[in-house]
Amino acid sequence: MNLQPPAPDEPLRLLAVHAHPDDESSKGAGSSAKYARQGVQVTVISCTGGERGDVLNPRLQGDEQVAANLVAIRREEMARAQEILGVDHEWLGFEDSGLPEGDPLPPLPEGSFASLDPVEAARPLVEAIRRLRPHVMTTYDENGGYPHPDHIQVNRISLVAFDLAADPGYAPELGEPWEVAKLYYINAFHRQKLATVARHLRTLGTPSEDLEQMLAHFDESRDRLLTTRVDVRDYLQVRDDALRAHATQVDPDGPFFRVPHDVERLVWGTDDFELHRSRVGVTLPETDLFAGVREAAGETR
């Protein structure tokens, strides 16, 4: 099957695959909001409902009503974040695996997302890809961005689905085959960015204790390749508003929000990605997830 670039008058389409509700607002949210406002059809997929998540907002911890209704509340929070970002949203329908703790780690809950065979778990994502026909897809790296089992499983099923969705011999009942042009890993939190922002804050005489503590845990040998940096300086407030919509999951005054936007705009105003697979010609580095796709469509915008 040949890759079919979009016609010049056809909207571009982006599919962002995430593990839990709130991940879409802390990882690549500025890019999602930017592209949506440029007329790109942006769809966020949440693989799980976050059923085993904790209440992380200190203002809501201990609230029995919140604890008893957390699943429904997280769905309402996701709906608010979706509206703020201006994107479409779908649930893949898997059960949150939780974050195992202990030594040795306990087994994953039976039937939870991360406990499933990646090929089987990829089936609903294959269906979504064939139905939505995205030109670009974003997901997590092989370490999940951080080693939560659901995040690692997102990487696994994304890679499987990228190939199987294009295979005309695989599960024709899931729809017509579709080749996604480009697959990216989201590099949301990485040492290069944190170090640059922290260094600038030191020069201003306002060092960030949060950033300095985070940097202490980063190993330079684990730096990711930054192939693609999307300018999101105009969308930092949208990103923060979407993340705060997940009120049970973030401290509204916590570290996510303590770096002033003017500092971010000045020293690192991009969402960063690593191009992992491409079926179109590319020239690196890039500033646009659709670079190569636009050219293949003969677009001039």
C-alpha positions as CSV (number, residue, x, y, z in Angstrom):
1,M,0.0,0.0,0.0
2,N,1.3,3.5,-0.8
3,L,1.2,6.3,1.6
4,Q,-1.6,8.7,0.8
5,P,-0.7,12.3,1.6
6,P,-3.6,14.7,2.3
7,A,-5.1,16.7,-0.5
8,P,-4.3,20.4,-0.3
9,D,-7.8,21.2,1.0
10,E,-8.0,18.3,3.4
11,P,-7.3,19.0,7.1
12,L,-4.2,17.6,8.6
13,R,-4.8,15.1,11.5
14,L,-2.9,14.5,14.7
15,L,-3.4,11.6,17.1
16,A,-1.8,11.9,20.6
17,V,-1.8,8.6,22.6
18,H,-1.7,8.9,26.3
19,A,-1.9,6.6,29.3
20,H,-4.2,8.5,31.7
21,P,-6.4,11.5,31.8
22,D,-4.1,14.5,32.7
23,D,-1.2,13.1,30.7
24,E,-2.4,15.0,27.6
25,S,-2.2,18.3,29.6
26,S,1.3,17.8,31.0
27,K,2.9,16.3,27.8
28,G,2.7,18.1,24.5
29,A,-0.4,20.1,25.5
30,G,0.9,23.3,24.0
31,S,1.4,21.7,20.6
32,S,-2.0,20.1,20.7
33,A,-3.6,23.4,21.4
34,K,-1.6,25.2,18.8
35,Y,-2.4,22.7,16.0
36,A,-6.0,22.6,16.9
37,R,-6.2,26.4,16.6
38,Q,-4.5,26.1,13.2
39,G,-7.3,23.9,11.9
40,V,-5.6,20.6,12.4
41,Q,-7.9,17.8,13.6
42,V,-6.3,16.8,16.9
43,T,-7.6,13.7,18.8
44,V,-6.3,12.7,22.2
45,I,-6.7,9.1,23.2
46,S,-6.6,8.1,26.9
47,C,-5.8,4.4,27.1
48,T,-7.1,4.1,30.7
49,G,-9.5,6.0,32.9
50,G,-6.9,6.6,35.7
51,E,-9.0,4.4,38.0
52,R,-6.0,3.6,40.3
53,G,-4.7,7.1,40.5
54,D,-4.3,8.9,43.7
55,V,-5.6,12.4,44.7
56,L,-2.4,14.5,44.4
57,N,-3.9,17.9,45.1
58,P,-3.3,18.6,48.8
59,R,-6.4,20.7,48.9
60,L,-8.5,17.7,48.0
61,Q,-6.7,15.0,49.9
62,G,-8.9,13.5,52.7
63,D,-12.1,14.5,51.0
64,E,-14.2,11.4,51.2
65,Q,-16.6,12.5,48.4
66,V,-13.7,13.0,46.0
67,A,-12.2,9.6,47.0
68,A,-15.5,7.8,46.5
69,N,-16.2,9.3,43.1
70,L,-12.7,9.6,41.7
71,V,-13.4,7.7,38.5
72,A,-16.3,9.9,37.6
73,I,-14.5,13.1,38.7
74,R,-11.5,12.2,36.5
75,R,-13.8,11.9,33.5
76,E,-15.3,15.3,34.2
77,E,-11.8,16.8,34.5
78,M,-10.8,15.3,31.2
79,A,-13.9,16.8,29.5
80,R,-12.9,20.3,30.9
81,A,-9.3,19.9,29.8
82,Q,-10.4,18.7,26.3
83,E,-12.5,21.8,25.9
84,I,-9.7,24.1,27.0
85,L,-7.2,22.5,24.6
86,G,-9.8,22.5,21.8
87,V,-9.2,18.8,20.8
88,D,-11.3,15.7,20.3
89,H,-11.0,13.0,22.8
90,E,-11.6,9.2,23.0
91,W,-11.2,6.6,25.7
92,L,-9.5,3.3,24.7
93,G,-11.2,1.6,27.5
94,F,-8.4,-0.2,29.5
95,E,-8.1,-0.4,33.2
96,D,-5.4,1.7,35.0
97,S,-2.6,-0.6,36.3
98,G,-1.6,1.7,39.1
99,L,2.0,2.4,40.1
100,P,3.4,-0.7,41.9
101,E,5.6,0.0,45.0
102,G,7.8,-2.2,47.1
103,D,10.8,-4.4,46.8
104,P,10.2,-6.7,45.1
105,L,7.4,-5.0,43.1
106,P,4.0,-6.7,43.4
107,P,2.4,-8.2,40.3
108,L,0.2,-6.0,38.2
109,P,-3.5,-6.2,38.8
110,E,-5.0,-9.0,36.6
111,G,-6.5,-7.6,33.5
112,S,-5.0,-4.1,33.9
113,F,-3.7,-2.3,30.9
114,A,0.0,-3.0,31.4
115,S,-0.6,-6.7,32.1
116,L,-2.0,-7.4,28.7
117,D,-0.2,-8.7,25.6
118,P,0.7,-5.6,23.6
119,V,-0.5,-7.0,20.3
120,E,-3.9,-7.7,21.7
121,A,-4.0,-4.4,23.6
122,A,-3.2,-2.6,20.3
123,R,-6.4,-3.8,18.5
124,P,-8.6,-0.9,19.6
125,L,-5.8,1.6,18.8
126,V,-5.5,0.0,15.3
127,E,-9.3,0.6,14.9
128,A,-8.9,4.2,16.0
129,I,-6.0,4.8,13.6
130,R,-7.9,3.3,10.7
131,R,-11.0,5.3,11.5
132,L,-9.4,8.6,12.3
133,R,-6.6,8.4,9.7
134,P,-4.0,10.6,11.4
135,H,-1.1,11.8,9.5
136,V,1.0,12.2,12.6
137,M,0.9,10.2,15.9
138,T,2.6,11.1,19.2
139,T,3.3,8.6,22.0
140,Y,5.9,7.9,24.8
141,D,9.4,6.6,24.5
142,E,10.4,3.0,25.5
143,N,10.8,4.1,29.1
144,G,7.4,5.7,29.1
145,G,8.8,9.1,29.8
146,Y,9.0,7.8,33.3
147,P,8.7,4.1,34.3
148,H,5.0,3.8,35.0
149,P,3.9,0.5,33.6
150,D,1.0,2.1,31.8
151,H,3.3,4.6,30.1
152,I,5.6,1.8,28.9
153,Q,2.6,-0.1,27.6
154,V,1.5,3.0,25.7
155,N,4.9,2.9,23.9
156,R,4.5,-0.8,23.1
157,I,1.0,-0.7,21.7
158,S,1.7,2.5,19.8
159,L,4.6,0.8,17.9
160,V,2.5,-2.3,17.2
161,A,-0.5,-0.3,16.1
162,F,1.7,2.0,13.8
163,D,2.6,-1.1,11.8
164,L,-0.6,-3.2,12.1
165,A,-2.9,-0.3,11.1
166,A,-1.0,-0.2,7.7
167,D,-1.1,-4.0,7.2
168,P,-3.9,-4.9,4.8
169,G,-3.7,-8.5,6.0
170,Y,-4.3,-7.7,9.6
171,A,-7.9,-7.7,11.0
172,P,-9.8,-6.3,8.1
173,E,-12.8,-6.1,10.4
174,L,-11.1,-3.1,12.1
175,G,-11.3,-0.9,9.0
176,E,-9.4,-0.1,5.9
177,P,-5.6,0.0,6.3
178,W,-4.0,3.4,7.0
179,E,-0.4,4.4,7.1
180,V,0.5,7.1,9.6
181,A,3.2,9.2,8.0
182,K,5.2,10.1,11.2
183,L,5.5,8.7,14.7
184,Y,7.0,10.9,17.5
185,Y,8.0,10.3,21.1
186,I,7.1,13.2,23.4
187,N,10.1,14.6,25.3
188,A,8.1,16.5,27.9
189,F,10.6,16.5,30.8
190,H,14.3,16.3,29.9
191,R,17.6,17.5,31.3
192,Q,18.5,19.9,28.6
193,K,15.4,22.0,29.1
194,L,15.4,21.9,32.9
195,A,19.1,22.8,33.0
196,T,18.7,25.7,30.7
197,V,15.7,27.1,32.6
198,A,17.5,26.5,36.0
199,R,20.6,28.3,34.8
200,H,18.7,31.3,33.7
201,L,16.8,31.5,37.0
202,R,20.2,31.4,38.8
203,T,21.4,34.4,36.7
204,L,18.3,36.3,37.7
205,G,19.1,35.6,41.4
206,T,15.9,33.5,41.7
207,P,17.0,29.9,41.6
208,S,14.3,27.2,41.6
209,E,14.7,24.6,44.3
210,D,12.2,22.4,42.4
211,L,14.3,22.4,39.3
212,E,17.6,21.9,41.1
213,Q,16.1,18.9,42.9
214,M,14.8,17.4,39.6
215,L,18.2,18.0,37.9
216,A,20.0,16.0,40.6
217,H,18.2,12.9,39.4
218,F,18.9,13.3,35.7
219,D,21.7,11.3,34.1
220,E,23.3,13.0,31.0
221,S,23.7,9.6,29.4
222,R,19.9,9.2,29.2
223,D,19.4,12.5,27.3
224,R,16.9,12.0,24.5
225,L,17.4,13.0,20.9
226,L,15.5,16.3,20.2
227,T,14.6,16.2,16.5
228,T,11.6,18.5,16.6
229,R,10.8,21.6,18.6
230,V,7.4,23.2,18.2
231,D,7.1,26.8,19.3
232,V,4.3,27.0,21.9
233,R,5.2,30.3,23.5
234,D,1.6,31.6,22.8
235,Y,0.0,28.5,24.4
236,L,1.7,28.2,27.8
237,Q,-1.4,29.6,29.6
238,V,-3.7,27.2,27.7
239,R,-1.4,24.3,28.7
240,D,-1.5,25.4,32.4
241,D,-5.3,25.9,32.4
242,A,-5.8,22.4,30.9
243,L,-3.5,20.8,33.5
244,R,-5.3,22.7,36.3
245,A,-8.6,21.3,35.0
246,H,-7.4,18.0,36.4
247,A,-7.9,19.3,39.8
248,T,-7.5,16.0,41.6
249,Q,-4.1,15.3,39.9
250,V,-2.1,18.5,40.4
251,D,-1.3,21.0,43.1
252,P,-2.4,24.3,41.5
253,D,0.5,26.0,43.2
254,G,3.0,23.2,42.7
255,P,6.2,22.9,40.7
256,F,4.5,22.5,37.3
257,F,3.4,26.1,37.6
258,R,6.3,27.9,39.3
259,V,8.5,28.8,36.3
260,P,7.3,32.2,35.1
261,H,5.9,32.2,31.5
262,D,8.2,35.0,30.5
263,V,11.2,32.9,31.5
264,E,9.9,29.9,29.5
265,R,9.2,32.1,26.5
266,L,12.7,33.6,26.6
267,V,14.8,30.5,27.2
268,W,12.8,27.4,26.1
269,G,9.4,28.1,24.6
270,T,9.0,24.8,22.8
271,D,7.4,21.4,23.1
272,D,10.0,18.9,22.2
273,F,9.8,15.6,20.3
274,E,11.9,12.8,19.0
275,L,11.0,11.5,15.5
276,H,10.9,7.8,15.8
277,R,9.5,6.6,12.5
278,S,8.7,8.4,9.2
279,R,7.2,7.3,6.0
280,V,7.9,10.7,4.3
281,G,11.2,12.4,3.6
282,V,12.4,14.7,6.4
283,T,15.1,17.2,7.1
284,L,16.2,17.4,10.7
285,P,15.9,19.3,12.9
286,E,12.3,20.3,12.5
287,T,10.0,22.9,13.9
288,D,6.7,21.3,12.7
289,L,5.4,17.8,13.4
290,F,3.8,17.9,9.9
291,A,7.1,18.8,8.1
292,G,7.3,16.5,5.1
293,V,3.5,15.7,5.3
294,R,2.7,19.3,4.2
295,E,5.2,19.1,1.4
296,A,3.8,15.7,0.2
297,A,0.4,17.3,0.1
298,G,1.7,20.2,-2.0
299,E,0.7,22.7,0.7
300,T,2.1,26.2,0.9
301,R,0.8,27.2,4.3
